[in-house]
Amino acid sequence: MSAQEHPLGISFEFFPPNTDAGREKLLHTRDALAERNPRFFSVTYGAGGSTQARTIHTVNSVRECGINTAPHLSCIGSEKAQLRDLLNQYRDNGINSLVALRGDLPSGMGGIGELRYANELVEFIRAETGDHFEIAVAAYPEAHPQAPSFEHDLQNFVRKVQAGANLAITQYFFSADAYFHFVERAQALGVEAPIVPGIMPITNYTKLARFSDACGADIPRWIRKQLEAYGDDIESIQAFGEEVVSNLCQRLLEGGAPGLHFYTLNQATPTLKVLDNLK
């Protein structure tokens, strides 16, 4: 069974570009990935100001190809009135999917806002809009980096689902066992919502290491050491990364994962290569 044939198929995440060249590149990436019939695209979100405006613009341009597009919505640093306006704007524009996140406090922003946690955001969305939106929330198979323990983080996840989330998308990881363990524990606590693994293609070791250290995603030692050994040999890094991620995706799908969500970094080729390798 291919990735597209699994219950939730495939989906792709983009970030809002901040240059004209970046916006043009994203449209080409969108068109290339749209040919794989994804269930949806998602677009990341920054609290406040210009980043939020870029999210809205990017959502509108991405969805012009006819693929359902889900904006990210984070509550940290936002007031209920702002969130209500955004929800109304999205609903009026025919958007029916969201990714609801707590978010990080932007530097220089004084207040946390009226909603502190993602479960409160999900509750707010449901109270304001009923069942209009399909809501995805985040899951952390290796625990959120700020969580005091795995058990504490697992309970936080359960609260988000109980608040009204329809599905979850995980932080990226490179250990299939971590994903399967998390899903098993969540289901034992009554979670029935599908938990879709988030996948990060490996194209640049330096950037991957920086991302991973910041978000708490573990790069297994054997992968780190092999990537380090390639030094500046980008071609070897990308070939090895393609093999590692393709094998991970194959094992996840064979083990029952309901689909795959790719963190594309606004690039089509690395994700397409992985998809082409899946049986």
C-alpha positions in Angstrom: 0.0 0.0 0.0 1.5 3.4 -1.0 1.6 6.4 1.3 -1.3 7.9 -0.7 -3.4 4.9 -0.1 -3.2 5.0 3.7 -6.2 6.4 5.5 -4.9 9.9 5.8 -2.5 9.8 2.8 0.2 12.4 2.7 0.3 16.1 3.6 3.0 18.8 3.2 4.0 21.7 5.4 5.2 25.1 4.0 6.5 28.2 5.7 5.6 31.8 4.6 8.4 33.1 2.4 9.6 36.7 3.0 10.9 37.5 -0.5 9.5 37.6 -4.0 11.9 34.9 -5.1 10.8 32.8 -2.2 7.2 33.2 -3.0 7.8 32.3 -6.6 9.8 29.2 -5.6 7.0 28.1 -3.2 4.4 28.1 -6.0 6.6 25.8 -8.1 7.0 23.5 -5.0 3.3 23.6 -4.4 2.5 22.6 -8.0 5.1 19.7 -7.9 3.7 18.3 -4.6 0.1 18.9 -5.6 0.6 16.2 -8.3 0.8 13.6 -5.5 -2.8 14.3 -4.4 -2.0 15.3 -0.8 -4.9 15.4 1.7 -3.8 18.9 2.6 -1.1 21.5 2.8 -0.3 23.3 6.0 1.3 26.7 6.5 3.3 27.7 9.6 2.3 30.7 11.7 4.1 33.4 13.7 2.3 35.3 16.5 1.6 38.9 15.8 2.3 41.4 13.0 4.0 40.8 9.7 4.6 37.0 10.1 0.9 36.5 10.7 0.1 38.5 7.6 2.5 36.4 5.6 0.8 33.3 6.8 -2.6 34.5 5.5 -1.1 35.6 2.2 0.7 32.2 1.8 -2.4 30.2 2.7 -4.4 32.1 0.0 -1.8 31.6 -2.6 -1.1 27.9 -1.8 -4.8 26.9 -1.9 -5.3 28.4 -5.3 -4.3 25.1 -6.8 -7.4 23.5 -5.3 -5.7 21.6 -2.4 -7.2 22.0 1.1 -4.8 24.2 3.0 -4.6 24.4 6.8 -3.1 27.5 8.5 -1.2 27.0 11.7 -2.7 29.0 14.6 -0.9 29.5 17.8 -2.2 31.1 21.0 0.9 32.4 22.8 1.1 36.2 22.5 -2.4 36.5 21.0 -5.6 37.8 22.6 -9.0 36.1 22.1 -10.2 39.0 20.0 -7.3 38.5 17.5 -7.9 34.8 17.3 -11.6 35.3 16.9 -11.0 37.7 14.0 -8.6 35.2 12.3 -11.1 32.3 12.8 -13.8 34.4 11.2 -11.6 35.4 8.3 -10.5 31.8 7.6 -14.1 30.6 7.9 -15.4 33.3 5.6 -12.7 32.4 3.0 -13.8 28.8 2.9 -10.9 27.4 5.0 -12.0 24.4 7.0 -8.8 22.9 8.5 -6.4 24.3 11.2 -3.3 23.2 13.0 -3.7 24.4 16.6 -0.5 25.0 18.5 0.6 26.6 21.7 3.5 28.4 20.0 6.6 30.0 21.3 6.8 33.4 22.9 8.4 35.7 20.4 11.4 37.7 21.7 10.5 41.2 22.8 6.8 40.3 23.3 5.7 41.1 26.8 2.5 39.1 27.4 1.7 35.4 27.0 -1.9 36.2 26.0 -5.2 35.0 27.3 -4.7 31.3 26.3 -1.6 29.6 27.6 -1.9 26.0 26.3 -2.9 24.3 23.0 -5.8 22.5 24.7 -7.2 25.9 25.7 -6.9 27.0 22.0 -8.7 23.9 20.8 -11.5 24.6 23.3 -11.7 28.2 22.2 -11.9 27.2 18.5 -14.7 24.7 19.2 -16.6 27.3 21.3 -16.3 29.9 18.6 -16.8 27.8 15.5 -18.4 24.5 16.5 -17.4 21.7 14.1 -16.5 23.9 11.2 -12.8 23.3 11.4 -11.0 20.0 11.3 -8.3 20.6 14.0 -4.9 19.0 14.0 -2.7 19.3 17.1 1.0 18.5 17.7 2.4 15.4 19.3 5.9 14.7 20.6 6.9 11.0 20.4 10.2 11.9 22.2 8.5 14.5 24.6 8.3 18.2 24.2 11.7 19.7 25.0 10.1 21.9 27.8 8.1 19.1 29.3 9.3 17.9 32.8 8.7 14.3 31.8 7.4 12.0 29.1 4.4 11.2 31.3 3.6 14.9 31.8 3.8 15.6 28.1 1.6 12.5 27.3 -1.1 13.9 29.6 -0.9 17.3 27.9 -1.4 15.5 24.5 -4.4 13.6 25.8 -5.9 16.9 27.0 -5.5 18.4 23.5 -7.4 15.5 21.9 -10.1 15.6 24.5 -10.6 19.3 23.9 -11.8 18.5 20.4 -8.8 17.8 18.1 -9.5 15.5 15.1 -6.0 14.3 14.5 -2.4 14.9 15.6 0.8 15.5 13.6 4.0 14.6 15.4 7.3 16.5 15.7 9.8 14.8 13.3 11.8 11.9 14.6 14.2 9.3 13.3 13.2 6.4 15.5 10.1 4.4 14.4 10.1 2.7 17.9 9.6 6.1 19.5 6.6 6.8 17.4 5.0 3.3 17.9 5.6 3.6 21.7 3.9 7.0 21.8 0.9 5.8 19.8 0.5 2.7 22.0 0.6 4.8 25.2 -1.8 7.4 23.9 -4.3 4.8 22.7 -4.1 3.1 26.1 -5.2 6.4 27.6 -8.2 6.5 25.3 -6.9 8.5 22.3 -8.7 7.4 19.2 -7.7 10.3 16.9 -5.1 9.3 14.2 -1.5 10.3 15.0 0.3 11.1 11.8 4.1 10.9 11.8 5.9 14.1 10.9 8.8 13.5 8.5 11.9 15.7 8.0 13.9 15.0 4.8 17.7 15.1 5.5 19.4 17.5 3.1 21.8 19.6 5.2 23.4 18.2 8.4 24.3 21.5 10.0 20.8 22.8 9.7 19.2 19.5 10.8 21.4 19.4 13.9 20.5 23.0 14.8 16.8 22.3 14.3 16.9 19.1 16.2 18.8 20.5 19.2 16.2 23.4 19.4 13.1 21.2 19.2 14.2 18.2 21.1 14.2 15.8 18.1 16.8 13.1 18.6 19.2 12.3 15.8 20.5 8.7 16.6 24.2 8.6 17.1 24.8 6.3 14.1 23.1 8.8 11.9 24.9 11.8 13.3 28.3 10.1 13.0 27.7 9.1 9.3 26.5 12.6 8.4 29.5 14.1 10.2 31.8 11.8 8.3 30.6 13.2 4.9 31.8 16.6 5.9 31.0 19.0 3.1 30.0 16.3 0.6 26.4 17.4 0.1 25.7 14.8 -2.5 26.6 12.0 -0.1 24.7 13.6 2.8 21.6 13.8 0.7 21.8 10.3 -0.7 22.3 8.9 2.8 19.5 11.1 4.2 17.2 9.9 1.4 17.9 6.3 2.3 17.4 6.8 6.1 14.2 8.7 5.7 12.8 6.4 3.1 13.4 3.4 5.3 11.8 5.2 8.2 8.7 6.0 6.2 8.4 2.4 4.9 8.6 1.0 8.4 6.0 3.5 9.7 3.5 2.7 7.0 4.0 -1.0 7.4 3.6 -0.7 11.1 0.2 1.0 10.8 0.9 4.7 10.6 -2.2 6.4 9.1 -0.2 8.6 6.7 2.8 10.9 6.5 3.2 14.6 7.0 6.3 16.1 5.4 8.2 19.2 6.7 9.2 20.3 3.2 11.1 23.5 4.1 9.5 24.8 0.9 11.5 22.2 -1.3 9.8 19.6 -3.4 12.6 17.3 -4.6 13.8 15.7 -1.3 10.2 14.8 -0.4 9.4 13.5 -3.8 12.5 11.3 -3.8 11.4 9.7 -0.5 7.8 9.1 -1.8 9.2 7.5 -5.0 11.2 5.0 -2.9 8.1 3.8 -1.0 6.6 0.5 -2.0 
